[in-house]
Amino acid sequence: MPFLSRLPDGRLLLAVYVQPRSSRNGLVCIHDKALKLALAAPPVDDAANKALIAFFSSFFKVARQEIVIHKGQQSRRKQISIGGLSEEVMRKLIMAEIHSKDVG
């Protein structure tokens, strides 16, 4: 998975491509070595970044404090670090969601 790596402190690093102002929130696909995430929030006043943190907190079932925008605070291309989750669980959740889009 080219969009997933591990930081020296053990946290997971996820490459994300954000598509703001979408009709709904959700993982879309793998796009250019990143997870494409559709967000309904606009990229104004940090709304999209807050929505990204809320989405991944809910999706991975971890506390919001475990999710940090590591790089790309004002860009569509972001790297987020996530703690409190194993790499295996993260991979399974992501792939299940991506594959459900392919089937449905």
Backbone torsions as a table, in degrees:
resi	resn	phi	psi	omega
1	MET	NA	104.0	-175.8
2	PRO	-67.2	-14.1	-177.5
3	PHE	-93.0	0.2	-175.0
4	LEU	-126.7	129.9	175.8
5	SER	-146.1	178.6	-178.5
6	ARG	-120.8	136.9	176.2
7	LEU	-82.4	159.9	179.7
8	PRO	-57.6	-28.7	179.5
9	ASP	-80.9	1.3	177.8
10	GLY	95.7	-12.7	178.1
11	ARG	-70.2	154.4	178.5
12	LEU	-90.0	142.5	-179.5
13	LEU	-115.0	123.4	-175.6
14	LEU	-117.0	125.4	175.9
15	ALA	-86.9	127.1	-174.9
16	VAL	-130.2	137.8	172.0
17	TYR	-110.8	118.1	-174.0
18	VAL	-98.0	133.0	174.2
19	GLN	-113.6	94.7	-178.5
20	PRO	-75.2	168.9	179.4
21	ARG	56.9	38.0	176.2
22	SER	-85.6	170.1	-179.9
23	SER	-72.5	-24.1	178.4
24	ARG	-156.9	167.3	178.1
25	ASN	-88.3	141.0	174.0
26	GLY	164.1	157.2	173.4
27	LEU	-71.5	136.3	-175.6
28	VAL	-104.8	-55.6	-175.6
29	CYS	-170.5	-174.6	170.6
30	ILE	-97.2	125.0	-174.7
31	HIS	-130.9	114.1	174.9
32	ASP	51.1	54.0	178.1
33	LYS	62.9	28.2	176.7
34	ALA	-144.0	157.0	172.8
35	LEU	-79.3	128.7	176.8
36	LYS	-89.7	124.6	-177.8
37	LEU	-119.4	119.2	175.2
38	ALA	-87.2	132.0	178.1
39	LEU	-129.2	136.5	178.3
40	ALA	-72.5	-24.6	-177.1
41	ALA	-68.5	146.0	175.8
42	PRO	-80.5	158.6	179.3
43	PRO	-83.0	50.5	-175.6
44	VAL	-125.9	139.9	176.4
45	ASP	52.1	37.1	176.6
46	ASP	67.2	12.3	-177.1
47	ALA	-63.0	-43.0	-179.0
48	ALA	-66.9	-38.8	178.3
49	ASN	-64.8	-41.5	177.7
50	LYS	-65.2	-39.3	178.3
51	ALA	-66.5	-37.2	177.9
52	LEU	-61.9	-47.3	179.9
53	ILE	-63.3	-43.3	178.6
54	ALA	-63.1	-42.2	-179.5
55	PHE	-61.4	-52.6	-177.0
56	PHE	-68.1	-31.8	175.6
57	SER	-60.6	-45.8	179.0
58	SER	-70.4	-44.9	-176.6
59	PHE	-62.1	-45.4	-178.3
60	PHE	-92.0	-4.8	-179.4
61	LYS	57.0	51.2	174.9
62	VAL	-126.6	161.0	178.6
63	ALA	-66.1	148.4	179.1
64	ARG	-58.2	-30.8	-179.9
65	GLN	-65.8	-19.7	179.6
66	GLU	-78.7	-10.3	-176.1
67	ILE	-111.6	122.3	-177.2
68	VAL	-131.0	134.0	173.8
69	ILE	-77.4	107.9	-174.0
70	HIS	-79.8	-37.2	-178.0
71	LYS	-151.4	147.1	174.1
72	GLY	88.7	32.5	-178.5
73	GLN	-51.1	-37.3	-177.8
74	GLN	-116.6	31.7	-177.8
75	SER	-129.8	159.6	172.8
76	ARG	-71.5	-31.4	178.0
77	ARG	-89.4	118.6	-176.9
78	LYS	-129.3	156.4	167.8
79	GLN	-120.9	124.9	179.2
80	ILE	-118.0	139.9	176.0
81	SER	-102.2	142.0	-176.2
82	ILE	-133.1	130.0	176.4
83	GLY	-113.2	170.4	175.6
84	GLY	78.1	19.7	-176.0
85	LEU	-149.2	138.5	177.8
86	SER	-80.8	153.9	179.4
87	GLU	-61.9	-38.7	-179.6
88	GLU	-62.4	-45.4	179.2
89	VAL	-64.5	-43.0	180.0
90	MET	-60.7	-46.3	179.6
91	ARG	-59.3	-44.8	-178.8
92	LYS	-62.9	-45.0	-179.4
93	LEU	-63.6	-44.0	-178.9
94	ILE	-65.1	-49.0	-176.0
95	MET	-66.5	-36.5	177.0
96	ALA	-62.1	-42.0	-179.7
97	GLU	-68.2	-44.6	-179.6
98	ILE	-64.5	-43.5	-179.1
99	HIS	-69.2	-29.2	177.8
100	SER	-66.7	-27.8	176.5
101	LYS	-71.7	-35.9	179.8
102	ASP	-67.3	-36.6	-176.1
103	VAL	-80.2	-44.8	-172.4
104	GLY	-85.9	NA	NA
